Amino acid sequence: MRAKHFDEKLKNWGEWMRKGKEGGLGFRNSQLASLMGRSERAEAGCIIPIDDVDASRIDDAVRSLPIELQRIAMAWYVEGLSIRQCAKKLSCSTSTVPVRVDALCHGVEVWWANHTKKIRHQISSPKNHFEN
């Protein structure tokens, strides 16, 4: 079962990716544009601003994963395809799609934990540039 936290982060990333395609250069044009454009999967009446920094990190995480997980990320979270549409597009069974989405969420979660640990280590042990 997908970790809800990373499923939400991937939904945010999917919106960010869609806005990047609309706004050019990989980024949205404005916050107003992001609030106006909504995906079919977005919950009615609920507008959550897109966190660009978070989405950029998730993009790094997704790009670090195997290609079949990158492809499911694009189909499920960016294109918003159904399970059946994803299966057809990715030439797999409908039972494989949720398994890959779960693997994607897990892969992003592991990347995120390692990335966070690395940043904390860098912050906790700053180098003194004046010493040899």
DSSP file with accessible surface (Angstrom, degrees, kcal/mol):
  #  RESIDUE AA STRUCTURE BP1 BP2  ACC     N-H-->O    O-->H-N    N-H-->O    O-->H-N    TCO  KAPPA ALPHA  PHI   PSI    X-CA   Y-CA   Z-CA
    1    1 A M              0   0  215      0, 0.0     2,-0.1     0, 0.0     3,-0.0   0.000 360.0 360.0 360.0 136.7    0.0    0.0    0.0
    2    2 A R        -     0   0   77      1,-0.1     2,-0.5     2,-0.1   100,-0.1  -0.354 360.0-112.5 -66.3 140.8    1.3    3.4   -0.9
    3    3 A A     >  -     0   0   34     99,-0.2     4,-2.2     1,-0.2     3,-0.4  -0.638  25.1-142.5 -70.4 120.2    2.5    5.8    1.7
    4    4 A K  H  > S+     0   0  150     -2,-0.5     4,-2.5     1,-0.2     5,-0.2   0.877  96.6  58.5 -55.9 -38.8   -0.1    8.5    1.7
    5    5 A H  H  > S+     0   0  110      1,-0.2     4,-1.9     2,-0.2    -1,-0.2   0.921 111.2  39.5 -59.2 -45.4    2.5   11.2    2.3
    6    6 A F  H  > S+     0   0   16     -3,-0.4     4,-2.3     2,-0.2    -1,-0.2   0.795 110.4  58.8 -80.3 -24.6    4.5   10.3   -0.8
    7    7 A D  H  X S+     0   0   17     -4,-2.2     4,-2.2     2,-0.2    -2,-0.2   0.935 108.7  46.8 -63.5 -42.4    1.4    9.7   -2.9
    8    8 A E  H  X S+     0   0   68     -4,-2.5     4,-2.4     2,-0.2    -2,-0.2   0.899 110.6  51.6 -65.5 -41.3    0.5   13.4   -2.1
    9    9 A K  H  X S+     0   0   25     -4,-1.9     4,-2.3     1,-0.2    -1,-0.2   0.901 110.5  48.9 -62.0 -39.2    4.0   14.5   -2.9
   10   10 A L  H  X S+     0   0    0     -4,-2.3     4,-2.6     2,-0.2    -2,-0.2   0.867 108.7  52.6 -70.4 -34.0    3.8   12.7   -6.3
   11   11 A K  H  X S+     0   0   66     -4,-2.2     4,-2.2     2,-0.2    -2,-0.2   0.927 110.0  49.0 -63.3 -43.9    0.4   14.3   -6.9
   12   12 A N  H  X S+     0   0   26     -4,-2.4     4,-2.4     1,-0.2    -2,-0.2   0.929 111.7  49.4 -58.8 -44.3    2.0   17.7   -6.3
   13   13 A W  H  X S+     0   0    2     -4,-2.3     4,-3.0     1,-0.2    -2,-0.2   0.906 107.9  54.2 -62.5 -41.8    4.8   16.8   -8.7
   14   14 A G  H  X S+     0   0    0     -4,-2.6     4,-2.3     2,-0.2    -1,-0.2   0.918 110.3  45.9 -60.1 -44.1    2.3   15.7  -11.3
   15   15 A E  H  X S+     0   0   29     -4,-2.2     4,-2.6     2,-0.2    -1,-0.2   0.920 112.7  51.4 -62.5 -42.9    0.6   19.1  -11.2
   16   16 A W  H  X S+     0   0   13     -4,-2.4     4,-2.1     1,-0.2    -2,-0.2   0.910 109.9  49.3 -61.1 -42.1    4.0   20.8  -11.3
   17   17 A M  H  X S+     0   0   28     -4,-3.0     4,-1.9     2,-0.2    -1,-0.2   0.913 110.8  49.5 -65.2 -43.0    4.9   18.8  -14.3
   18   18 A R  H  X S+     0   0   45     -4,-2.3     4,-1.6     1,-0.2    -2,-0.2   0.919 112.0  48.1 -62.6 -41.9    1.7   19.6  -16.1
   19   19 A K  H  X S+     0   0    7     -4,-2.6     4,-2.9     1,-0.2    -1,-0.2   0.860 107.6  56.6 -67.5 -34.1    2.1   23.3  -15.3
   20   20 A G  H  X S+     0   0    6     -4,-2.1     4,-1.8     6,-0.2     6,-0.7   0.899 106.3  49.6 -62.8 -39.1    5.7   23.1  -16.6
   21   21 A K  H  < S+     0   0  133     -4,-1.9    -1,-0.2     1,-0.2    -2,-0.2   0.865 116.0  42.9 -68.4 -33.2    4.5   21.8  -19.9
   22   22 A E  H  < S+     0   0  135     -4,-1.6    -2,-0.2    -5,-0.2    -1,-0.2   0.859 120.2  41.1 -78.6 -36.0    2.0   24.7  -20.1
   23   23 A G  H  < S-     0   0   18     -4,-2.9    -2,-0.2    -5,-0.1    -3,-0.2   0.595 103.9-132.2 -92.0 -12.2    4.4   27.4  -18.9
   24   24 A G  S >< S+     0   0   35     -4,-1.8     3,-1.8    -5,-0.2    -1,-0.1   0.123  79.4  58.4  79.7 160.3    7.5   26.4  -20.8
   25   25 A L  T 3  S-     0   0  173      1,-0.3    -4,-0.1    -4,-0.1     3,-0.1   0.659 123.9 -74.3  56.9  16.7   11.1   26.0  -19.5
   26   26 A G  T 3  S+     0   0   41     -6,-0.7     2,-0.3     1,-0.2    -1,-0.3   0.504 111.5  88.1  82.7   1.7   10.0   23.4  -17.0
   27   27 A F  S <  S-     0   0  120     -3,-1.8    -1,-0.2    -7,-0.4   -10,-0.0  -0.965  78.6-105.0-134.3 153.8    8.3   25.8  -14.6
   28   28 A R        -     0   0   26     -2,-0.3    -8,-0.1     1,-0.1     3,-0.1  -0.310  24.1-129.5 -70.6 158.1    4.9   27.4  -14.2
   29   29 A N  S    S-     0   0  130      1,-0.2     2,-0.3   -10,-0.2    -1,-0.1   0.890  77.7 -15.6 -75.2 -41.7    4.3   31.0  -15.2
   30   30 A S     >  -     0   0   54      1,-0.1     4,-1.8    -3,-0.0    -1,-0.2  -0.993  57.6-109.4-158.7 163.6    2.6   32.1  -12.0
   31   31 A Q  H  > S+     0   0   91     -2,-0.3     4,-1.9     2,-0.2     5,-0.2   0.879 118.5  56.5 -64.6 -37.5    0.9   31.1   -8.8
   32   32 A L  H  > S+     0   0  115      1,-0.2     4,-1.8     2,-0.2    -1,-0.2   0.937 105.8  50.0 -60.6 -43.7   -2.4   32.4  -10.3
   33   33 A A  H  > S+     0   0   40      1,-0.2     4,-2.2     2,-0.2    -1,-0.2   0.896 109.1  52.8 -61.9 -36.5   -2.0   30.1  -13.3
   34   34 A S  H  < S+     0   0   10     -4,-1.8    -1,-0.2     1,-0.2    -2,-0.2   0.850 109.4  48.3 -69.5 -32.6   -1.3   27.2  -11.0
   35   35 A L  H  < S+     0   0   65     -4,-1.9    -1,-0.2     1,-0.2    -2,-0.2   0.806 113.0  48.3 -75.2 -28.3   -4.5   27.8   -9.1
   36   36 A M  H  < S+     0   0  138     -4,-1.8     2,-0.4    -5,-0.2    -2,-0.2   0.879 100.3  69.9 -80.7 -39.3   -6.6   28.2  -12.2
   37   37 A G     <  +     0   0   23     -4,-2.2     2,-0.3    -5,-0.2   -18,-0.1  -0.670  65.0 173.5 -84.5 130.2   -5.4   25.0  -14.0
   38   38 A R        -     0   0   93     -2,-0.4     2,-0.1     4,-0.0    -3,-0.0  -0.985  26.8-123.7-137.6 149.0   -6.6   21.8  -12.4
   39   39 A S    >   -     0   0   26     -2,-0.3     3,-0.9     1,-0.1    41,-0.1  -0.418  28.8-112.5 -84.7 165.4   -6.3   18.1  -13.3
   40   40 A E  T 3  S+     0   0  202      1,-0.2    -1,-0.1    -2,-0.1    40,-0.0   0.811 117.8  54.5 -65.4 -29.5   -9.3   15.8  -13.6
   41   41 A R  T 3  S+     0   0   91      2,-0.1    -1,-0.2     3,-0.0     3,-0.1   0.606  81.2 112.4 -81.0 -12.8   -8.1   13.9  -10.5
   42   42 A A  S <  S-     0   0   27     -3,-0.9     2,-0.2     1,-0.1     3,-0.1  -0.365  80.0-104.7 -63.7 140.3   -8.0   17.0   -8.3
   43   43 A E    >   -     0   0  102      3,-0.1     3,-1.7     1,-0.1    -1,-0.1  -0.451  40.5-104.5 -68.0 135.1  -10.6   16.9   -5.6
   44   44 A A  T 3  S+     0   0  102      1,-0.3    -1,-0.1    -2,-0.2     3,-0.1  -0.333 101.5  10.0 -62.2 133.5  -13.5   19.3   -6.3
   45   45 A G  T 3  S+     0   0   87      1,-0.1     2,-0.6    -3,-0.1    -1,-0.3   0.489 103.0 106.9  79.8   2.9  -13.4   22.4   -4.2
   46   46 A C    <   +     0   0   53     -3,-1.7     2,-0.6     2,-0.0    -1,-0.1  -0.934  42.4 179.9-121.0 109.9   -9.9   21.9   -2.9
   47   47 A I        -     0   0   95     -2,-0.6   -12,-0.1    -3,-0.1    -9,-0.0  -0.946   2.2-178.3-112.5 116.6   -7.1   24.0   -4.3
   48   48 A I        -     0   0  116     -2,-0.6    -2,-0.0   -13,-0.0     0, 0.0  -0.966  28.9-121.1-114.3 121.9   -3.7   23.3   -2.8
   49   49 A P        -     0   0   75      0, 0.0     2,-0.4     0, 0.0   -18,-0.0  -0.280  31.1-109.6 -60.1 148.2   -0.8   25.5   -4.0
   50   50 A I        -     0   0   14    -19,-0.1     2,-0.9   -35,-0.1   -16,-0.1  -0.658  20.1-138.8 -83.5 130.7    2.0   23.7   -5.7
   51   51 A D     >  -     0   0   83     -2,-0.4     4,-2.6     1,-0.2     5,-0.2  -0.799  15.3-167.3 -90.0 104.4    5.3   23.5   -3.7
   52   52 A D  H  > S+     0   0   62     -2,-0.9     4,-2.3     2,-0.2    -1,-0.2   0.876  84.4  49.2 -63.2 -40.7    8.0   24.1   -6.4
   53   53 A V  H  > S+     0   0   86      2,-0.2     4,-2.1     1,-0.2    -1,-0.2   0.949 113.8  46.0 -65.8 -46.9   10.9   23.1   -4.2
   54   54 A D  H  > S+     0   0   21      1,-0.2     4,-2.4     2,-0.2    -2,-0.2   0.932 113.6  49.3 -59.8 -46.7    9.2   19.9   -3.0
   55   55 A A  H  X S+     0   0    0     -4,-2.6     4,-2.5     1,-0.2    -1,-0.2   0.885 108.3  53.9 -63.6 -37.1    8.2   19.1   -6.6
   56   56 A S  H  X S+     0   0   47     -4,-2.3     4,-2.0     2,-0.2    -1,-0.2   0.908 109.6  47.6 -64.4 -39.8   11.7   19.7   -7.9
   57   57 A R  H  X S+     0   0   94     -4,-2.1     4,-2.3     2,-0.2    -2,-0.2   0.908 110.9  50.7 -67.5 -40.1   13.1   17.2   -5.3
   58   58 A I  H  X S+     0   0    0     -4,-2.4     4,-3.2     2,-0.2     5,-0.2   0.900 107.0  55.6 -63.9 -37.2   10.5   14.7   -6.2
   59   59 A D  H  X S+     0   0   17     -4,-2.5     4,-2.5     1,-0.2    -2,-0.2   0.929 107.6  48.5 -60.4 -43.0   11.5   15.2   -9.9
   60   60 A D  H  X S+     0   0   80     -4,-2.0     4,-1.0     2,-0.2    -1,-0.2   0.912 112.5  49.3 -61.2 -41.9   15.1   14.3   -8.9
   61   61 A A  H >X S+     0   0    0     -4,-2.3     3,-0.7     2,-0.2     4,-0.5   0.938 111.5  47.5 -63.5 -47.9   13.8   11.3   -7.0
   62   62 A V  H >< S+     0   0    5     -4,-3.2     3,-1.6     1,-0.2    -2,-0.2   0.924 109.6  53.6 -60.7 -42.9   11.7   10.0   -9.9
   63   63 A R  H 3< S+     0   0  146     -4,-2.5    -1,-0.2     1,-0.3    -2,-0.2   0.728 103.4  58.2 -66.9 -19.0   14.5   10.5  -12.4
   64   64 A S  H << S+     0   0   70     -4,-1.0    -1,-0.3    -3,-0.7    -2,-0.2   0.605  93.6  87.4 -84.3 -10.4   16.8    8.4  -10.2
   65   65 A L  S << S-     0   0   21     -3,-1.6     5,-0.1    -4,-0.5    39,-0.0  -0.392  93.5 -77.5 -88.7 164.3   14.4    5.4  -10.5
   66   66 A P    >>  -     0   0   67      0, 0.0     4,-1.9     0, 0.0     3,-1.1  -0.200  47.5-108.2 -57.7 153.0   14.3    2.6  -13.1
   67   67 A I  H 3> S+     0   0  106      1,-0.3     4,-2.7     2,-0.2     5,-0.2   0.819 116.5  58.7 -57.4 -36.3   12.7    3.6  -16.4
   68   68 A E  H 3> S+     0   0   86      1,-0.2     4,-1.7     2,-0.2    -1,-0.3   0.868 109.0  46.1 -66.5 -28.9    9.5    1.5  -15.8
   69   69 A L  H <> S+     0   0   18     -3,-1.1     4,-2.1     2,-0.2    -1,-0.2   0.859 110.9  52.0 -78.8 -33.5    8.9    3.5  -12.6
   70   70 A Q  H  X S+     0   0   51     -4,-1.9     4,-2.1     2,-0.2    -2,-0.2   0.915 110.0  50.1 -64.3 -40.2    9.5    6.7  -14.4
   71   71 A R  H  X S+     0   0  115     -4,-2.7     4,-2.4     1,-0.2    -2,-0.2   0.900 110.5  47.9 -67.5 -39.4    7.0    5.7  -17.1
   72   72 A I  H  X>S+     0   0    0     -4,-1.7     4,-3.0     2,-0.2     5,-0.5   0.885 109.1  55.4 -69.1 -34.7    4.3    4.8  -14.5
   73   73 A A  I  X>S+     0   0    0     -4,-2.1     4,-1.8     1,-0.2     5,-1.2   0.932 111.1  44.1 -60.6 -44.7    5.0    8.2  -12.7
   74   74 A M  I  X>S+     0   0   51     -4,-2.1     5,-3.2     3,-0.2     4,-0.6   0.932 118.1  43.4 -66.5 -45.5    4.4   10.0  -16.0
   75   75 A A  I  <5S+     0   0    1     -4,-2.4     6,-2.6     3,-0.2    -2,-0.2   0.932 124.4  32.6 -67.7 -45.7    1.3    8.0  -16.9
   76   76 A W  I  <5S+     0   0   37     -4,-3.0    -3,-0.2     4,-0.2    -2,-0.2   0.945 131.7  24.6 -80.4 -50.9   -0.4    7.9  -13.5
   77   77 A Y  I  <<S+     0   0    7     -4,-1.8    -3,-0.2    -5,-0.5    -2,-0.1   0.822 131.4  31.9 -90.8 -33.5    0.6   11.3  -11.9
   78   78 A V  I  <<S+     0   0    4     -5,-1.2    -3,-0.2    -4,-0.6    -4,-0.1   0.921 130.1  30.9 -89.8 -53.1    1.3   13.6  -14.8
   79   79 A E  S   <S-     0   0   83     -5,-3.2    -3,-0.2    -6,-0.2    -4,-0.2   0.714  94.7-138.8 -79.5 -20.6   -1.1   12.3  -17.5
   80   80 A G        +     0   0   29     -6,-0.3    -4,-0.2    -5,-0.2    -3,-0.1   0.812  37.3 172.1  69.0  31.8   -3.7   11.2  -15.0
   81   81 A L        -     0   0   30     -6,-2.6    -1,-0.2     1,-0.1     2,-0.0  -0.346  32.3-113.2 -73.0 154.5   -4.5    8.0  -16.8
   82   82 A S     >  -     0   0   51      1,-0.1     4,-2.9    -2,-0.0     5,-0.2  -0.265  34.8 -99.1 -75.3 172.0   -6.7    5.3  -15.3
   83   83 A I  H  > S+     0   0   67      1,-0.2     4,-2.6     2,-0.2     5,-0.2   0.939 126.4  48.1 -59.0 -45.7   -5.4    1.9  -14.4
   84   84 A R  H  > S+     0   0  192      1,-0.2     4,-2.2     2,-0.2    -1,-0.2   0.917 112.6  47.8 -63.1 -42.9   -6.7    0.4  -17.6
   85   85 A Q  H  > S+     0   0  102      2,-0.2     4,-2.7     1,-0.2    -1,-0.2   0.902 112.1  50.0 -65.6 -40.3   -5.2    3.3  -19.7
   86   86 A C  H  X S+     0   0    0     -4,-2.9     4,-2.9     2,-0.2    -2,-0.2   0.930 109.6  51.3 -62.2 -45.2   -1.8    3.0  -17.9
   87   87 A A  H  X>S+     0   0    6     -4,-2.6     5,-2.3    -5,-0.2     4,-0.6   0.917 112.8  45.4 -59.5 -43.4   -1.8   -0.8  -18.6
   88   88 A K  H ><5S+     0   0  180     -4,-2.2     3,-0.8     3,-0.2    -1,-0.2   0.944 115.1  46.7 -65.6 -46.8   -2.4   -0.3  -22.3
   89   89 A K  H 3<5S+     0   0   98     -4,-2.7    -2,-0.2     1,-0.2    -1,-0.2   0.880 120.0  38.9 -63.7 -38.0    0.1    2.5  -22.6
   90   90 A L  H 3<5S-     0   0    8     -4,-2.9    -1,-0.2    -5,-0.2    -2,-0.2   0.368 107.4-122.7 -96.9   4.6    2.8    0.6  -20.7
   91   91 A S  T <<5S+     0   0  113     -3,-0.8     2,-0.3    -4,-0.6    -3,-0.2   0.932  71.7 114.3  54.0  52.6    2.0   -2.8  -22.2
   92   92 A C  S   <S-     0   0   28     -5,-2.3    -1,-0.2    -6,-0.1    -2,-0.1  -0.870  70.8 -84.1-139.1 175.2    1.3   -4.5  -18.9
   93   93 A S    >>  -     0   0   55     -2,-0.3     4,-1.0     1,-0.1     3,-0.8  -0.396  36.0-115.1 -80.1 160.7   -1.6   -6.0  -17.0
   94   94 A T  T 34 S+     0   0   72      1,-0.2     3,-0.2     2,-0.2    -1,-0.1   0.804 117.4  57.6 -65.9 -26.0   -4.0   -3.9  -15.0
   95   95 A S  T 3> S+     0   0   84      1,-0.2     4,-0.8     2,-0.2    -1,-0.2   0.739 100.8  58.0 -75.3 -20.5   -2.8   -5.7  -11.8
   96   96 A T  H <> S+     0   0   42     -3,-0.8     4,-2.6     2,-0.2     5,-0.2   0.822  92.1  69.6 -76.8 -30.6    0.7   -4.6  -12.5
   97   97 A V  H  X S+     0   0    1     -4,-1.0     4,-2.5     1,-0.2     5,-0.2   0.944 100.6  42.9 -58.2 -54.4   -0.1   -0.9  -12.5
   98   98 A P  H  > S+     0   0   46      0, 0.0     4,-2.6     0, 0.0    -1,-0.2   0.874 112.8  55.2 -62.6 -31.5   -0.9   -0.5   -8.8
   99   99 A V  H  X S+     0   0   96     -4,-0.8     4,-2.3     2,-0.2    -2,-0.2   0.929 110.7  44.7 -63.8 -43.7    2.2   -2.7   -8.0
  100  100 A R  H  X S+     0   0   65     -4,-2.6     4,-2.6     2,-0.2    -1,-0.2   0.875 111.4  52.8 -69.0 -37.0    4.4   -0.3  -10.0
  101  101 A V  H  X S+     0   0    1     -4,-2.5     4,-2.6    -5,-0.2    -2,-0.2   0.925 111.0  47.6 -64.1 -42.0    2.7    2.8   -8.4
  102  102 A D  H  X S+     0   0   50     -4,-2.6     4,-2.5     2,-0.2    -2,-0.2   0.916 112.0  49.6 -62.4 -42.6    3.4    1.3   -5.0
  103  103 A A  H  X S+     0   0   42     -4,-2.3     4,-2.8     2,-0.2    -2,-0.2   0.887 110.0  52.2 -63.6 -38.3    7.0    0.6   -6.0
  104  104 A L  H  X S+     0   0    0     -4,-2.6     4,-2.6     2,-0.2     5,-0.2   0.950 110.1  47.1 -61.1 -50.5    7.3    4.2   -7.3
  105  105 A C  H  X S+     0   0    1     -4,-2.6     4,-2.5     1,-0.2    -2,-0.2   0.914 113.8  48.4 -59.2 -42.2    6.1    5.6   -4.0
  106  106 A H  H  X S+     0   0  114     -4,-2.5     4,-2.6     2,-0.2    -1,-0.2   0.919 111.0  50.4 -64.7 -43.5    8.5    3.4   -2.1
  107  107 A G  H  X S+     0   0   13     -4,-2.8     4,-2.5     2,-0.2    -2,-0.2   0.909 112.1  47.0 -61.8 -41.2   11.4    4.3   -4.3
  108  108 A V  H  X S+     0   0    0     -4,-2.6     4,-2.9     2,-0.2    -1,-0.2   0.915 111.1  52.5 -66.5 -40.5   10.7    8.0   -3.9
  109  109 A E  H  X S+     0   0   78     -4,-2.5     4,-2.4    -5,-0.2    -2,-0.2   0.925 111.3  45.9 -61.5 -43.8   10.4    7.5   -0.1
  110  110 A V  H  X S+     0   0   63     -4,-2.6     4,-2.5     2,-0.2     5,-0.2   0.934 113.7  48.6 -65.4 -45.6   13.8    5.8    0.0
  111  111 A W  H  X S+     0   0   51     -4,-2.5     4,-2.8    -5,-0.2     5,-0.2   0.935 111.6  50.9 -58.6 -45.7   15.4    8.5   -2.1
  112  112 A W  H  X S+     0   0   39     -4,-2.9     4,-2.8     1,-0.2     5,-0.2   0.914 110.1  48.7 -60.1 -45.4   13.8   11.2    0.0
  113  113 A A  H  X S+     0   0   50     -4,-2.4     4,-2.4     2,-0.2    -1,-0.2   0.923 114.2  45.6 -62.1 -45.0   15.1    9.6    3.3
  114  114 A N  H  X S+     0   0   91     -4,-2.5     4,-2.3     2,-0.2    -2,-0.2   0.905 113.9  49.1 -65.1 -40.9   18.6    9.2    1.8
  115  115 A H  H  X S+     0   0   50     -4,-2.8     4,-2.4    -5,-0.2    -2,-0.2   0.925 112.5  47.7 -64.7 -44.0   18.6   12.8    0.5
  116  116 A T  H  X S+     0   0   35     -4,-2.8     4,-2.6     1,-0.2     5,-0.2   0.911 111.5  50.5 -64.0 -42.2   17.4   14.2    3.8
  117  117 A K  H  X S+     0   0  142     -4,-2.4     4,-2.2    -5,-0.2    -1,-0.2   0.911 110.3  50.4 -61.9 -41.9   20.0   12.2    5.7
  118  118 A K  H  X S+     0   0  130     -4,-2.3     4,-2.2     2,-0.2    -2,-0.2   0.925 111.4  47.6 -64.0 -43.3   22.7   13.5    3.3
  119  119 A I  H  X S+     0   0   52     -4,-2.4     4,-2.3     2,-0.2     5,-0.2   0.929 111.3  50.7 -64.8 -44.1   21.6   17.1    3.8
  120  120 A R  H  X S+     0   0  171     -4,-2.6     4,-2.5     1,-0.2    -1,-0.2   0.894 109.9  51.0 -60.7 -39.4   21.5   16.8    7.6
  121  121 A H  H  X S+     0   0  124     -4,-2.2     4,-1.4     2,-0.2    -1,-0.2   0.921 109.9  49.3 -64.4 -42.2   25.0   15.3    7.6
  122  122 A Q  H  < S+     0   0  111     -4,-2.2    -2,-0.2     1,-0.2    -1,-0.2   0.887 113.9  46.3 -64.5 -37.9   26.3   18.2    5.5
  123  123 A I  H  < S+     0   0  125     -4,-2.3    -2,-0.2     1,-0.2    -1,-0.2   0.907 112.6  49.1 -71.8 -39.9   24.7   20.7    7.8
  124  124 A S  H  < S+     0   0   89     -4,-2.5    -1,-0.2     1,-0.3    -2,-0.2   0.704 117.5  40.0 -76.6 -18.2   25.9   19.1   11.0
  125  125 A S  S  < S+     0   0   54     -4,-1.4    -1,-0.3    -5,-0.2    -2,-0.1  -0.485  76.3 179.2-129.9  67.0   29.5   18.8    9.9
  126  126 A P        -     0   0  104      0, 0.0     2,-0.3     0, 0.0    -3,-0.1  -0.359  28.5-120.9 -67.6 144.7   30.4   22.0    8.0
  127  127 A K        -     0   0  176     -5,-0.1     2,-0.8    -2,-0.0    -2,-0.0  -0.686  13.2-129.4 -86.4 141.0   33.9   22.2    6.7
  128  128 A N    >   -     0   0   84     -2,-0.3     3,-1.2     1,-0.1    -1,-0.0  -0.801  17.0-163.7 -88.8 110.3   36.2   24.9    7.9
  129  129 A H  T 3  S+     0   0  167     -2,-0.8    -1,-0.1     1,-0.2    -2,-0.0   0.558  83.3  63.9 -75.5  -4.5   37.6   26.4    4.7
  130  130 A F  T 3  S+     0   0  194      2,-0.1     2,-0.3    -3,-0.0    -1,-0.2   0.569  88.5  81.7 -94.8  -9.9   40.4   28.1    6.5
  131  131 A E    <         0   0  140     -3,-1.2    -4,-0.0     1,-0.1     0, 0.0  -0.669 360.0 360.0 -92.8 153.4   42.0   24.9    7.7
  132  132 A N              0   0  216     -2,-0.3    -2,-0.1     0, 0.0    -1,-0.1  -0.502 360.0 360.0 -86.3 360.0   44.3   22.8    5.5
